Amino acid sequence: MILDHDSDEQQTCFSVVAYFSTLLAVFITCALIFARLTGIPQAQKISWFGLMTIGVGAWLTAYNQTVLAYATSYRAFGKAAMAKVCGAGTIALGQLAFLLIGAGGTALLGGQILGLCIGLAAAIYLLSPPLPRFFLVPTRSQLGYLKKHESFWRFSLPAGLLNTAAGKFPLFLVGAKYGLFAAGLFALTERILTAPVSLIAASVLEVFKRQSVHEFQTLGNCKAAFLSTFKALVLLGCVPALVIFAFAPDLCAWVFGEPWREAGEFARILAPLYFLNFVASPLSYVFFVAGKQKVELLWQIALFITTISIFIAPIPLREVLLHYTIAYSILYIIYLHLSYRFSKNAPAGTASFRGPAPGPAEADSRHKTGR
């Protein structure tokens, strides 16, 4: 979406996302219904409403992300932020309202789906993206689009799945090996440390996406955007990381109570790792711009193997976290080195990327700001 600014190409992108996310949503829903009817215990524990909303939630999330990528392609960051606020606010208020009227556990699911719907509606209203075209089978233009960007679904998709798995497995393995209390401590630690990554780094990524693509189009590299973003992320992340490293146990004991002091000890061990994660996450977009998705997939495979190997090792939890931090940090340093290296040289064909014509979102922004 960000590399292809032609209106026809972007409409094709929306059509591809709509088609395959619809297939995915139908497949997920049918698979869950089958699991429930055949008596699989995990499916039996989820309500029918919960089962029926997972596929819907997947579809809404996919289309939301595509509309936000469209906003980034035209630098409509303000409108994208407004749409995100509408969605997040509706989720929180919807869940609270449903709880107050006695909906129970369904309130969380209902509020989530309602928020996704409102967020998507707000994004479509504010940004006026191209409407997708639906067909029973993919058209020739859609298949051509998939062929043109095959590195994304061949390499980036499995890399993203591995990254998600590597992020989720530690909590699961900690609970299985060390008990629920240890899992609770680890979960609290993750929440403390991932807050700046999810809030600040995600916002930096949206700006870096468009800036890096623009520099590749005009200069043949995005070294300047990489270095300026790297310096900003280091300055933003070093102070929180130092505070967590120095005071995390006392802060956790003060805020959550003395029984949770050990979560602060875990946070202290993991602080260097999450600092590097904070810096590297936005800069990872260089792999997409430079067409190096295959290299990223290899790195994600190494990360996944390393994570699983460390957490299944028969050693105390503190040693596991220490080894995890050291190994993961080394991988992140390699990742940053590769990102910087790829930012200096454009891949073959970069010069053919077309710059964006002012779309409705950008034209409206220029009109309001006078630029």
Residue, then its C-alpha position, 0 to 999 in steps of 0.5 A: m500500500i505504501l510502495d504503490h501509490d497508483s489509485d488502481e493499484q491501491q484499489t487492487c490491494f483493498s480488493v485482495v485484502a477483502y477477498f482473502s480476509t473473508l476467506l480466512a474469516v469463513f475458514i476460522t468460523c467453520a473450523l471453530i464450529f466443527a471443533r465445538l460440535t465434535g467436542i474438542p475441550q478448548a472449543q467447548k470452553i468458549s461461548w457460541f458468541g465468542l466462537m462466531t466473533i473470532g472470524v469477524g474480528a480477524w476480518l475487521t482487524a485486517y481491513n482496519q490495518t489496510v485503511l491505516a496503511y492507506a492513510t500512511s501512504y498519504r501522510a494522513f497521520g492526524k486522521a489515522a490517529m483520530a480513527k484509532v482513538c475512535g476505535a480504542g475509545t469505543i472498545a473501552l466504553g462499549q465493554l464497560a457499558f456491556l458489563l454494567i448491563g450484566a452481559g458478563g464475559t460477553a461484554l469484552l467480546g462485544g465491546q471489542i467487535l463494536g470498537l473495531c466496527i466504529g474504528l473502521a467506519a471512522a477511518i473510512y469516513l475520514l480517509s475515503p479509501p478506494l472501495p474493494r471489488f468482490f468476485l467469487v475468484p481472484t481476478r487477473s489483476q489481483l493475481g498479478y498484484l500478488k505476483k508483483h508483491e510475492s515477497f510479502w506473502r512468501f516471506s513477511l507473512p511467515a516471519g510475522l507468524l513466527n514473531t508472534a509465536a516467539g512473543k507468546f510462547p514464553l508466557f505459555l512455557v513459564g506457566a507450564k514449567y514454573g506455575l501460575f504465579a510465575a506466569g502472573l509475574f512474567a505477564l505483569t513484567e511484559r505489560i510494564l515493558t511493552a507499554p512504551v513499545s506499543l505506544i511510542a514506537a508504533s507511532v514512530l513507525e507510521v512516520f518512518k514508513r512514509q519517510s523511508v519510502h520517500e527517500f528511497q524513491t528520491l535518493g535511492n536510499c533511506k540512510a538519513a531517515f534511518l539515522s534520524t529515527f535511530k537517534a530519536l528512538v535511543l533518546l526516547g528509550c534510554v531514560p525509561a530503560l535506565v529507570i526500570f533497570a535501577f528502580a523496577p523492584d521498588l516501583c512494582a512493590w509500591v504500585f502493585g504491592e510487595p508480593w509483586r516485587e519479583a516482577g520488578e526483578f524480572a523487569r530489571i533483567l529484561a530491560p536491555l532487551y526491551f530497550l533494543n526492541f523499542v529501537a529496532s521495531p520501527l526500523s524493521y520497516v527497512f526490510f520491506v522497503a529494501g526488498k529484504q523480506k527473505v533475510e528477515l524471515l531467516w532472522q525470525i526463524a533464528l529468533f524463534i528457535t532461540t526463544i524455544s530453546i532457552f525457555i525449555a531449558p531445565i534451569p531456574l526462571r531467573e537464569v532463563l530470563l538472563h539467557y533470554t535477554i543476552a541471546y535476544s539482545i545479540l539478535y537485535i544488534i544483528y537486526l539493527h546492523l542489517s537494517y542500517r546496511f540495507s538502508k544505505n543501498a536501494p534494491a534493483g528497480t527502486a527507481s521505478f517506484r512512483g511517487p504519490a499523487p495527492g489523494p483525497a486525504e492529503a489534498d484535504s490536509r493541504h487545504k486545511t493547513g494552507r500548504 
